[in-house]
Amino acid sequence: MRDFWLCFVPLFVAVDAMGVTPMFVGLTEGLSGPRLHRIILQSLVVALAVGLLFLAVGKAVLALLGVSIADFMVAGGTLLFVLSVRDLVTVEKTERQVDPDSLGAVPLGVPLIAGPAVLTTSLLLLNQHGIVPTAAALTVNVLIAGGLFWVSPGLNRVLGKAGSKALSKLASLLLAAIGVMIVRRGIEMLLAGA
Protein backbone atom coordinates (compact mmCIF):
# COMPACT_ATOMS: atom_id res chain seq x y z
CA MET A 1 0.00 0.00 0.00
CA ARG A 2 2.93 2.31 0.71
CA ASP A 3 4.18 1.93 -2.87
CA PHE A 4 0.73 2.84 -4.17
CA TRP A 5 0.75 6.15 -2.27
CA LEU A 6 4.34 6.85 -3.32
CA CYS A 7 3.11 6.50 -6.91
CA PHE A 8 -0.26 8.17 -6.40
CA VAL A 9 1.02 11.55 -5.19
CA PRO A 10 3.46 12.30 -8.06
CA LEU A 11 0.91 11.07 -10.60
CA PHE A 12 -1.80 13.21 -8.97
CA VAL A 13 0.42 16.23 -9.57
CA ALA A 14 1.29 15.09 -13.11
CA VAL A 15 -2.33 14.38 -14.15
CA ASP A 16 -3.35 17.71 -12.61
CA ALA A 17 -7.07 16.90 -12.78
CA MET A 18 -7.98 20.24 -11.19
CA GLY A 19 -5.95 22.11 -13.79
CA VAL A 20 -7.24 20.06 -16.72
CA THR A 21 -10.92 20.45 -15.75
CA PRO A 22 -11.16 24.13 -16.83
CA MET A 23 -9.65 23.10 -20.18
CA PHE A 24 -12.32 20.40 -20.41
CA VAL A 25 -15.02 22.98 -19.65
CA GLY A 26 -13.67 25.31 -22.35
CA LEU A 27 -13.31 22.58 -24.96
CA THR A 28 -16.77 21.13 -24.35
CA GLU A 29 -18.61 24.44 -24.12
CA GLY A 30 -22.11 24.04 -25.57
CA LEU A 31 -22.11 20.24 -25.35
CA SER A 32 -24.29 18.36 -22.88
CA GLY A 33 -26.02 15.09 -22.06
CA PRO A 34 -25.04 11.86 -23.80
CA ARG A 35 -22.59 13.59 -26.13
CA LEU A 36 -20.67 15.08 -23.20
CA HIS A 37 -20.71 11.75 -21.34
CA ARG A 38 -19.38 9.99 -24.45
CA ILE A 39 -16.50 12.51 -24.61
CA ILE A 40 -15.71 11.93 -20.92
CA LEU A 41 -15.71 8.14 -21.39
CA GLN A 42 -13.58 8.43 -24.53
CA SER A 43 -11.03 10.62 -22.72
CA LEU A 44 -10.76 8.15 -19.83
CA VAL A 45 -10.43 5.09 -22.07
CA VAL A 46 -7.80 6.76 -24.27
CA ALA A 47 -5.81 8.17 -21.32
CA LEU A 48 -5.83 4.80 -19.53
CA ALA A 49 -4.98 2.84 -22.67
CA VAL A 50 -2.10 5.16 -23.58
CA GLY A 51 -0.82 5.34 -19.99
CA LEU A 52 -0.95 1.58 -19.37
CA LEU A 53 0.45 0.76 -22.81
CA PHE A 54 3.27 3.23 -22.21
CA LEU A 55 4.01 1.53 -18.89
CA ALA A 56 4.21 -1.81 -20.67
CA VAL A 57 6.29 -0.88 -23.71
CA GLY A 58 7.33 2.78 -23.37
CA LYS A 59 10.96 2.25 -22.47
CA ALA A 60 11.45 -0.31 -25.22
CA VAL A 61 9.81 1.89 -27.86
CA LEU A 62 11.81 4.96 -26.86
CA ALA A 63 15.03 2.92 -26.85
CA LEU A 64 14.17 1.42 -30.24
CA LEU A 65 13.65 4.91 -31.66
CA GLY A 66 16.76 6.26 -29.94
CA VAL A 67 14.63 8.76 -28.02
CA SER A 68 15.61 9.54 -24.45
CA ILE A 69 13.18 10.54 -21.73
CA ALA A 70 14.70 14.02 -21.96
CA ASP A 71 13.94 14.15 -25.71
CA PHE A 72 10.39 13.01 -24.97
CA MET A 73 9.98 15.73 -22.35
CA VAL A 74 11.17 18.47 -24.72
CA ALA A 75 8.80 17.30 -27.49
CA GLY A 76 5.82 16.85 -25.19
CA GLY A 77 6.39 20.13 -23.37
CA THR A 78 6.66 21.97 -26.68
CA LEU A 79 3.36 20.45 -27.82
CA LEU A 80 1.62 21.51 -24.60
CA PHE A 81 3.04 25.02 -24.94
CA VAL A 82 1.90 25.41 -28.56
CA LEU A 83 -1.63 24.14 -27.83
CA SER A 84 -1.89 26.44 -24.82
CA VAL A 85 -0.68 29.54 -26.63
CA ARG A 86 -3.12 28.84 -29.46
CA ASP A 87 -5.95 28.72 -26.92
CA LEU A 88 -4.70 31.89 -25.20
CA VAL A 89 -4.54 34.03 -28.33
CA THR A 90 -7.84 32.82 -29.78
CA VAL A 91 -10.23 35.63 -28.95
CA GLU A 92 -13.51 33.90 -29.69
CA LYS A 93 -14.31 30.34 -30.64
CA THR A 94 -16.32 30.97 -33.80
CA GLU A 95 -16.34 27.27 -34.52
CA ARG A 96 -15.10 24.32 -32.53
CA GLN A 97 -11.40 23.84 -33.24
CA VAL A 98 -11.55 20.12 -32.49
CA ASP A 99 -14.08 17.65 -33.86
CA PRO A 100 -16.35 16.70 -30.92
CA ASP A 101 -16.23 13.05 -32.03
CA SER A 102 -12.47 12.91 -31.38
CA LEU A 103 -12.31 15.53 -28.61
CA GLY A 104 -12.13 12.88 -25.89
CA ALA A 105 -9.14 11.23 -27.55
CA VAL A 106 -7.18 14.34 -28.57
CA PRO A 107 -6.56 16.70 -26.81
CA LEU A 108 -8.37 15.49 -23.65
CA GLY A 109 -7.17 11.88 -23.35
CA VAL A 110 -3.76 12.73 -24.81
CA PRO A 111 -1.97 15.07 -24.08
CA LEU A 112 -4.09 16.75 -21.37
CA ILE A 113 -4.72 13.73 -19.10
CA ALA A 114 -2.01 11.33 -20.27
CA GLY A 115 0.55 13.86 -21.39
CA PRO A 116 4.33 13.91 -21.27
CA ALA A 117 4.42 14.67 -17.54
CA VAL A 118 2.23 11.64 -16.75
CA LEU A 119 4.05 9.31 -19.13
CA THR A 120 7.50 10.37 -17.95
CA THR A 121 6.50 10.23 -14.27
CA SER A 122 4.99 6.78 -14.84
CA LEU A 123 8.23 5.46 -16.32
CA LEU A 124 10.26 6.83 -13.42
CA LEU A 125 7.82 5.36 -10.84
CA LEU A 126 7.81 2.03 -12.67
CA ASN A 127 11.55 1.73 -12.05
CA GLN A 128 11.19 2.58 -8.35
CA HIS A 129 7.96 0.82 -7.31
CA GLY A 130 7.00 -1.73 -9.95
CA ILE A 131 4.14 -2.18 -12.37
CA VAL A 132 1.21 -2.91 -10.03
CA PRO A 133 1.36 0.18 -7.76
CA THR A 134 2.23 2.44 -10.69
CA ALA A 135 -0.61 1.13 -12.88
CA ALA A 136 -3.08 1.28 -9.96
CA ALA A 137 -2.10 4.87 -9.09
CA LEU A 138 -2.35 5.90 -12.74
CA THR A 139 -5.81 4.34 -13.02
CA VAL A 140 -7.13 6.03 -9.87
CA ASN A 141 -5.80 9.43 -10.99
CA VAL A 142 -7.39 9.12 -14.43
CA LEU A 143 -10.70 8.21 -12.75
CA ILE A 144 -10.41 11.28 -10.50
CA ALA A 145 -10.03 13.42 -13.63
CA GLY A 146 -13.13 11.74 -15.08
CA GLY A 147 -15.09 12.46 -11.91
CA LEU A 148 -14.17 16.13 -12.10
CA PHE A 149 -15.14 16.21 -15.78
CA TRP A 150 -18.49 14.65 -14.86
CA VAL A 151 -19.35 17.41 -12.35
CA SER A 152 -17.93 20.21 -14.52
CA PRO A 153 -21.29 21.23 -16.07
CA GLY A 154 -22.39 22.28 -12.57
CA LEU A 155 -19.17 24.23 -12.21
CA ASN A 156 -19.86 25.83 -15.57
CA ARG A 157 -23.36 26.92 -14.44
CA VAL A 158 -21.94 28.46 -11.26
CA LEU A 159 -19.19 30.36 -13.10
CA GLY A 160 -21.30 31.49 -16.05
CA LYS A 161 -19.98 32.07 -19.56
CA ALA A 162 -17.57 34.88 -18.62
CA GLY A 163 -16.24 33.02 -15.58
CA SER A 164 -15.75 29.83 -17.57
CA LYS A 165 -13.93 31.72 -20.30
CA ALA A 166 -11.67 33.43 -17.74
CA LEU A 167 -10.96 30.11 -16.03
CA SER A 168 -10.23 28.50 -19.39
CA LYS A 169 -7.73 31.26 -20.28
CA LEU A 170 -6.09 30.94 -16.86
CA ALA A 171 -5.84 27.17 -17.35
CA SER A 172 -4.27 27.73 -20.79
CA LEU A 173 -1.70 30.05 -19.23
CA LEU A 174 -0.91 27.50 -16.52
CA LEU A 175 -0.68 24.74 -19.12
CA ALA A 176 1.73 26.88 -21.17
CA ALA A 177 3.86 27.33 -18.03
CA ILE A 178 3.78 23.57 -17.40
CA GLY A 179 4.86 23.02 -21.01
CA VAL A 180 7.81 25.38 -20.51
CA MET A 181 8.71 23.61 -17.25
CA ILE A 182 8.69 20.20 -18.96
CA VAL A 183 10.87 21.55 -21.79
CA ARG A 184 13.27 23.12 -19.25
CA ARG A 185 13.56 19.87 -17.30
CA GLY A 186 14.14 17.95 -20.50
CA ILE A 187 16.88 20.37 -21.57
CA GLU A 188 18.46 20.17 -18.11
CA MET A 189 18.48 16.36 -18.40
CA LEU A 190 20.00 16.58 -21.89
CA LEU A 191 22.72 18.97 -20.69
CA ALA A 192 23.45 16.87 -17.60
CA GLY A 193 23.91 13.81 -19.81
CA ALA A 194 26.15 15.63 -22.31
Backbone as numpy.savetxt, mean C-alpha at the origin, in Angstrom:
# Nx Ny Nz CAx CAy CAz Cx Cy Cz
3.82 -16.73 19.51 2.99 -15.53 19.51 3.86 -14.27 19.51
5.01 -14.37 20.18 5.93 -13.22 20.23 6.40 -12.85 18.82
6.73 -13.88 18.02 7.17 -13.61 16.65 6.08 -12.93 15.82
4.83 -13.33 16.06 3.72 -12.69 15.34 3.71 -11.19 15.62
3.79 -10.81 16.90 3.74 -9.39 17.25 4.97 -8.64 16.74
6.12 -9.32 16.72 7.33 -8.68 16.19 7.22 -8.46 14.68
6.38 -9.25 14.03 6.11 -9.04 12.60 4.94 -8.07 12.39
3.95 -8.16 13.27 2.73 -7.36 13.11 3.02 -5.86 13.15
3.80 -5.43 14.13 4.01 -3.98 14.32 4.70 -3.34 13.12
5.85 -3.87 12.63 6.46 -3.24 11.46 5.55 -3.28 10.22
4.80 -4.38 10.07 3.90 -4.47 8.92 2.71 -3.52 9.07
2.28 -3.29 10.30 1.20 -2.32 10.55 1.63 -0.94 10.07
2.87 -0.59 10.38 3.42 0.70 9.95 3.56 0.72 8.42
4.05 -0.39 7.85 4.28 -0.44 6.40 2.97 -0.41 5.61
1.96 -1.16 6.06 0.67 -1.16 5.37 0.03 0.22 5.49
0.16 0.84 6.65 -0.36 2.18 6.91 -1.83 2.30 6.51
-2.64 1.41 7.07 -4.07 1.37 6.74 -4.76 2.71 6.97
-4.38 3.40 8.04 -4.98 4.71 8.33 -4.61 5.73 7.25
-3.40 5.65 6.76 -2.96 6.58 5.72 -3.51 6.25 4.34
-3.75 4.96 4.10 -4.25 4.53 2.80 -5.76 4.78 2.68
-6.47 4.76 3.80 -7.92 4.92 3.77 -8.38 6.23 3.11
-7.75 7.38 3.40 -8.17 8.60 2.68 -7.94 8.49 1.17
-6.89 7.78 0.77 -6.66 7.56 -0.66 -7.80 6.73 -1.24
-8.20 5.71 -0.49 -9.32 4.87 -0.90 -10.58 5.72 -1.07
-10.85 6.58 -0.09 -12.03 7.45 -0.14 -11.98 8.33 -1.39
-10.81 8.91 -1.66 -10.68 9.78 -2.83 -10.84 9.03 -4.14
-10.26 7.83 -4.21 -10.32 7.05 -5.45 -11.70 6.47 -5.72
-12.46 6.23 -4.67 -13.78 5.60 -4.84 -14.92 6.60 -4.70
-14.59 7.87 -4.74 -15.62 8.91 -4.60 -16.73 8.69 -5.63
-17.97 8.69 -5.17 -19.11 8.50 -6.05 -19.54 7.06 -6.23
-18.76 6.12 -5.73 -19.12 4.71 -5.84 -19.74 4.26 -4.53
-20.68 3.32 -4.60 -21.29 2.83 -3.37 -21.83 1.42 -3.58
-22.35 0.85 -2.51 -23.03 -0.44 -2.55 -22.16 -1.58 -3.05
-22.76 -2.47 -3.83 -22.05 -3.67 -4.28 -20.77 -3.37 -5.06
-20.79 -2.29 -5.84 -19.60 -1.94 -6.62 -18.43 -1.59 -5.70
-18.70 -0.82 -4.65 -17.67 -0.45 -3.68 -17.18 -1.69 -2.94
-18.10 -2.55 -2.54 -17.72 -3.78 -1.83 -16.87 -4.69 -2.71
-17.18 -4.74 -4.01 -16.39 -5.54 -4.94 -14.97 -4.98 -5.03
-14.84 -3.66 -5.05 -13.51 -3.03 -5.10 -12.72 -3.35 -3.83
-13.38 -3.28 -2.68 -12.71 -3.61 -1.41 -12.23 -5.05 -1.44
-13.09 -5.98 -1.83 -12.72 -7.39 -1.88 -11.57 -7.61 -2.86
-11.64 -6.97 -4.02 -10.59 -7.10 -5.01 -9.25 -6.59 -4.46
-9.28 -5.47 -3.76 -8.03 -4.91 -3.21 -7.42 -5.85 -2.17
-8.27 -6.47 -1.34 -7.77 -7.39 -0.32 -7.19 -8.65 -0.94
-7.91 -9.22 -1.90 -7.43 -10.45 -2.56 -6.11 -10.19 -3.28
-6.04 -9.09 -4.02 -4.81 -8.77 -4.76 -3.65 -8.50 -3.80
-3.89 -7.69 -2.77 -2.82 -7.37 -1.81 -2.32 -8.63 -1.11
-3.24 -9.49 -0.67 -2.83 -10.73 -0.01 -2.10 -11.66 -0.97
-2.63 -11.81 -2.18 -1.99 -12.69 -3.15 -0.57 -12.22 -3.48
-0.43 -10.92 -3.74 0.89 -10.38 -4.06 1.83 -10.50 -2.86
1.34 -10.13 -1.67 2.18 -10.20 -0.48 2.63 -11.61 -0.16
1.69 -12.56 -0.18 2.05 -13.95 0.15 2.91 -14.57 -0.94
2.61 -14.27 -2.20 3.45 -14.78 -3.30 4.86 -14.21 -3.19
4.95 -12.93 -2.84 6.26 -12.30 -2.70 7.04 -12.93 -1.55
6.34 -13.29 -0.48 7.01 -14.00 0.63 7.57 -15.33 0.15
6.80 -16.01 -0.70 7.20 -17.34 -1.16 8.35 -17.30 -2.16
8.31 -16.37 -3.11 9.28 -16.41 -4.20 10.02 -15.09 -4.43
9.76 -14.08 -3.62 10.32 -12.75 -3.85 11.83 -12.71 -3.94
12.48 -13.32 -2.96 13.95 -13.29 -2.96 14.52 -13.96 -4.19
13.96 -15.10 -4.55 14.45 -15.85 -5.71 14.24 -15.05 -7.00
13.09 -14.42 -7.14 12.80 -13.64 -8.35 13.73 -12.44 -8.44
13.90 -11.72 -7.33 14.80 -10.57 -7.34 16.23 -11.00 -7.66
16.67 -12.11 -7.07 18.02 -12.61 -7.33 18.17 -13.02 -8.80
17.15 -13.68 -9.33 17.17 -14.11 -10.73 17.28 -12.92 -11.67
16.61 -11.84 -11.32 16.64 -10.63 -12.14 17.85 -9.75 -11.85
18.61 -10.10 -10.81 19.76 -9.28 -10.43 19.35 -7.98 -9.75
18.15 -7.97 -9.17 17.62 -6.78 -8.51 17.80 -6.93 -7.01
18.43 -5.95 -6.39 18.60 -5.99 -4.94 17.37 -5.39 -4.27
17.27 -5.60 -2.97 16.17 -4.99 -2.21 16.27 -3.47 -2.32
17.50 -2.96 -2.32 17.69 -1.51 -2.45 17.16 -1.01 -3.80
17.45 -1.75 -4.87 16.93 -1.38 -6.19 15.40 -1.37 -6.17
14.83 -2.38 -5.55 13.38 -2.53 -5.46 12.78 -1.35 -4.69
13.46 -0.94 -3.63 12.97 0.19 -2.84 13.00 1.49 -3.65
14.06 1.71 -4.40 14.16 2.93 -5.21 13.05 2.95 -6.26
12.84 1.83 -6.94 11.80 1.77 -7.98 10.40 1.95 -7.37
10.13 1.24 -6.30 8.81 1.32 -5.67 8.53 2.68 -5.07
9.54 3.27 -4.44 9.38 4.60 -3.86 9.15 5.65 -4.93
9.84 5.51 -6.05 9.65 6.43 -7.17 8.22 6.34 -7.70
7.72 5.12 -7.84 6.35 4.92 -8.31 5.34 5.56 -7.36
5.51 5.35 -6.06 4.61 5.98 -5.09 4.66 7.50 -5.19
5.87 8.04 -5.33 6.03 9.49 -5.43 5.31 10.04 -6.65
5.51 9.40 -7.80 4.90 9.88 -9.04 3.37 9.83 -8.96
2.82 8.71 -8.46 1.36 8.60 -8.32 0.82 9.68 -7.37
1.54 9.93 -6.30 1.10 10.91 -5.31 1.13 12.33 -5.86
2.20 12.66 -6.55 2.32 14.01 -7.12 1.23 14.22 -8.17
0.95 13.19 -8.96 -0.13 13.31 -9.95 -1.46 13.63 -9.26
-1.72 12.93 -8.15 -2.96 13.19 -7.41 -2.96 14.58 -6.77
-1.79 15.04 -6.32 -1.71 16.35 -5.69 -1.96 17.49 -6.66
-1.44 17.39 -7.87 -1.55 18.50 -8.82 -2.82 18.45 -9.64
-3.56 17.36 -9.57 -4.84 17.29 -10.27 -5.85 18.12 -9.49
-6.33 19.18 -10.11 -7.24 20.10 -9.43 -8.59 19.45 -9.22
-9.17 18.93 -10.26 -10.52 18.37 -10.18 -10.53 17.07 -10.96
-11.18 16.07 -10.42 -11.32 14.81 -11.13 -12.51 14.94 -12.07
-12.23 15.31 -13.33 -13.33 15.44 -14.28 -13.84 14.06 -14.69
-12.94 13.12 -14.79 -13.35 11.74 -15.01 -12.42 10.86 -14.20
-12.89 9.70 -13.84 -12.11 8.79 -13.01 -10.83 8.42 -13.75
-9.70 8.57 -13.09 -8.41 8.31 -13.72 -8.11 6.82 -13.80
-8.78 6.03 -13.00 -8.56 4.59 -12.98 -9.89 3.91 -13.23
-9.88 2.88 -14.07 -11.09 2.11 -14.35 -11.59 1.47 -13.06
-12.84 1.73 -12.66 -13.36 1.17 -11.41 -13.29 -0.36 -11.34
-13.30 -1.02 -12.52 -13.23 -2.48 -12.51 -11.86 -3.00 -12.10
-10.82 -2.19 -12.27 -9.48 -2.62 -11.87 -8.94 -1.81 -10.70
-9.73 -0.89 -10.19 -9.31 0.00 -9.10 -8.85 -0.77 -7.87
-9.53 -1.86 -7.54 -9.14 -2.66 -6.38 -7.77 -3.29 -6.54
-7.45 -3.67 -7.78 -6.15 -4.30 -8.04 -5.04 -3.26 -8.05
-5.18 -2.26 -8.92 -4.19 -1.19 -9.05 -4.95 0.12 -9.07
-4.68 1.05 -8.22 -3.56 1.17 -7.29 -3.85 0.71 -5.87
-5.09 0.27 -5.54 -5.38 -0.04 -4.13 -4.64 -1.28 -3.64
-4.84 -2.43 -4.30 -4.17 -3.65 -3.84 -2.67 -3.52 -3.90
-2.19 -3.06 -5.06 -0.77 -2.80 -5.30 -0.71 -1.47 -6.04
0.02 -0.48 -5.62 1.02 -0.46 -4.57 0.55 0.13 -3.24
-0.73 0.52 -3.10 -1.10 1.22 -1.86 -1.14 0.30 -0.65
-1.73 -0.90 -0.75 -1.72 -1.80 0.41 -0.44 -2.62 0.40
-0.22 -3.37 -0.66 0.98 -4.21 -0.75 1.99 -3.50 -1.65
2.57 -2.46 -1.13 3.54 -1.68 -1.87 4.96 -2.07 -1.52
5.92 -1.29 -1.99 7.32 -1.63 -1.76 7.69 -1.69 -0.28
7.09 -0.83 0.53 7.41 -0.87 1.97 6.96 -2.18 2.58
5.76 -2.63 2.23 5.22 -3.89 2.77 6.03 -5.08 2.25
6.32 -5.09 0.96 7.05 -6.23 0.39 8.47 -6.31 0.93
9.13 -5.18 1.03 10.49 -5.16 1.57 10.50 -5.55 3.04
9.59 -4.97 3.82 9.49 -5.30 5.24 9.20 -6.79 5.42
8.32 -7.33 4.59 7.98 -8.75 4.67 9.20 -9.63 4.45
10.01 -9.28 3.45 11.22 -10.07 3.19 12.18 -10.02 4.37
12.34 -8.83 4.95 13.25 -8.70 6.09 12.73 -9.49 7.29
11.41 -9.44 7.55 10.82 -10.17 8.67 10.86 -11.68 8.44
10.72 -12.08 7.20 10.80 -13.50 6.84 12.14 -14.09 7.28
13.21 -13.35 7.05 14.54 -13.80 7.47 14.66 -13.92 8.98
14.03 -13.00 9.71 14.18 -12.96 11.16 13.23 -13.88 11.90
11.98 -14.03 11.41 10.95 -14.71 12.20 10.30 -15.91 11.53
10.56 -16.12 10.26 10.00 -17.27 9.57 8.71 -16.94 8.82
8.27 -17.92 8.04 7.14 -17.72 7.14 5.80 -17.59 7.86
5.53 -18.42 8.87 4.20 -18.44 9.48 3.87 -17.13 10.19
4.72 -16.62 11.10 4.36 -15.36 11.75 4.31 -14.18 10.78
5.20 -14.19 9.79 5.22 -13.09 8.82 3.96 -13.11 7.97
3.59 -14.28 7.46 2.38 -14.40 6.63 1.13 -14.08 7.45
1.08 -14.53 8.70 -0.09 -14.25 9.55 -0.21 -12.75 9.83
0.91 -12.11 10.14 0.89 -10.66 10.42 0.50 -9.87 9.18
1.00 -10.29 8.03 0.65 -9.63 6.77 -0.86 -9.75 6.52
-1.39 -10.95 6.71 -2.82 -11.20 6.49 -3.68 -10.33 7.41
-3.35 -10.29 8.69 -4.13 -9.50 9.64 -4.08 -8.01 9.28
-2.92 -7.52 8.88 -2.80 -6.10 8.52 -3.59 -5.76 7.26
-3.60 -6.65 6.29 -4.40 -6.42 5.09 -5.88 -6.40 5.44
-6.30 -7.30 6.33 -7.71 -7.33 6.76 -8.09 -6.06 7.54
-7.16 -5.52 8.31 -7.41 -4.25 9.01 -7.66 -3.14 7.99
-6.83 -3.11 6.94 -7.04 -2.11 5.88 -8.42 -2.29 5.26
-8.81 -3.53 5.00 -10.13 -3.80 4.44 -11.25 -3.33 5.35
-11.09 -3.54 6.65 -12.10 -3.08 7.61 -12.25 -1.57 7.58
-11.12 -0.87 7.49 -11.18 0.59 7.41 -11.82 1.05 6.10
-11.52 0.35 5.01 -12.15 0.68 3.73 -13.67 0.51 3.85
-14.08 -0.56 4.53 -15.50 -0.89 4.65 -16.27 0.23 5.36
-15.66 0.82 6.40 -16.35 1.88 7.16 -16.10 3.27 6.59
-15.29 3.37 5.54 -14.93 4.68 5.00 -16.11 5.48 4.44
-17.17 4.86 3.89 -18.30 5.70 3.44 -18.89 6.53 4.59
-18.94 5.98 5.79 -19.40 6.74 6.95 -18.47 7.90 7.24
-17.18 7.65 7.12 -16.18 8.70 7.31 -16.38 9.79 6.26
-16.65 9.36 5.04 -16.87 10.30 3.94 -18.09 11.19 4.21
-19.16 10.60 4.76 -20.37 11.38 5.07 -20.08 12.41 6.16
-19.28 12.02 7.15 -18.94 12.93 8.25 -18.09 14.10 7.74
-17.12 13.79 6.90 -16.20 14.83 6.42 -16.82 15.73 5.36
-17.74 15.20 4.58 -18.31 15.96 3.47 -17.35 15.97 2.29
-17.80 16.54 1.17 -16.99 16.54 -0.05 -15.69 17.32 0.12
-15.77 18.51 0.71 -14.57 19.35 0.89 -13.60 18.70 1.86
-14.11 18.15 2.96 -13.25 17.49 3.93 -12.58 16.26 3.36
-13.32 15.48 2.58 -12.76 14.29 1.94 -11.67 14.67 0.95
-11.93 15.74 0.19 -10.94 16.19 -0.79 -9.67 16.66 -0.08
-9.84 17.42 1.01 -8.68 17.90 1.77 -7.90 16.73 2.36
-8.62 15.75 2.91 -7.97 14.58 3.48 -7.25 13.77 2.41
-7.85 13.68 1.23 -7.23 12.96 0.12 -5.94 13.65 -0.32
-5.95 14.99 -0.38 -4.73 15.73 -0.77 -3.65 15.57 0.30
-4.06 15.61 1.57 -3.10 15.41 2.65 -2.50 14.01 2.57
-3.34 13.01 2.30 -2.84 11.64 2.17 -1.89 11.52 0.98
-2.18 12.22 -0.11 -1.28 12.20 -1.27 0.07 12.81 -0.92
0.05 13.89 -0.16 1.29 14.52 0.28 2.09 13.57 1.17
1.40 12.92 2.12 2.08 11.96 3.00 2.63 10.79 2.20
1.86 10.31 1.22 2.31 9.20 0.40 3.53 9.61 -0.43
3.55 10.85 -0.93 4.72 11.35 -1.65 5.94 11.35 -0.74
5.75 11.79 0.51 6.85 11.80 1.48 7.33 10.38 1.78
6.39 9.44 1.89 6.77 8.04 2.12 7.55 7.52 0.92
7.12 7.89 -0.29 7.85 7.49 -1.49 9.28 8.00 -1.48
9.46 9.27 -1.10 10.81 9.85 -1.00 11.62 9.11 0.05
11.00 8.79 1.21 11.70 8.08 2.27 12.17 6.71 1.79
11.31 6.00 1.05 11.68 4.67 0.56 12.83 4.79 -0.44
12.77 5.79 -1.32 13.86 6.02 -2.28 15.15 6.33 -1.53
15.07 7.22 -0.52 16.26 7.59 0.26 16.88 6.36 0.92
16.03 5.54 1.55 16.55 4.34 2.22 17.18 3.38 1.21
16.57 3.27 0.05 17.13 2.41 -0.99 18.49 2.92 -1.45
18.60 4.24 -1.64 19.88 4.83 -2.06 20.93 4.66 -0.96
20.52 4.85 0.30 21.46 4.63 1.41 21.96 3.20 1.41
21.06 2.24 1.17 21.47 0.83 1.12 22.42 0.58 -0.05
22.12 1.21 -1.21 22.99 1.05 -2.37 24.38 1.62 -2.09
24.43 2.81 -1.47 25.71 3.44 -1.17 26.49 2.67 -0.11
25.78 2.12 0.86 26.44 1.34 1.92 27.05 0.06 1.35
26.40 -0.49 0.31 26.90 -1.72 -0.29 27.98 -1.48 -1.32
28.17 -0.22 -1.74 29.15 0.09 -2.79 30.56 0.16 -2.27
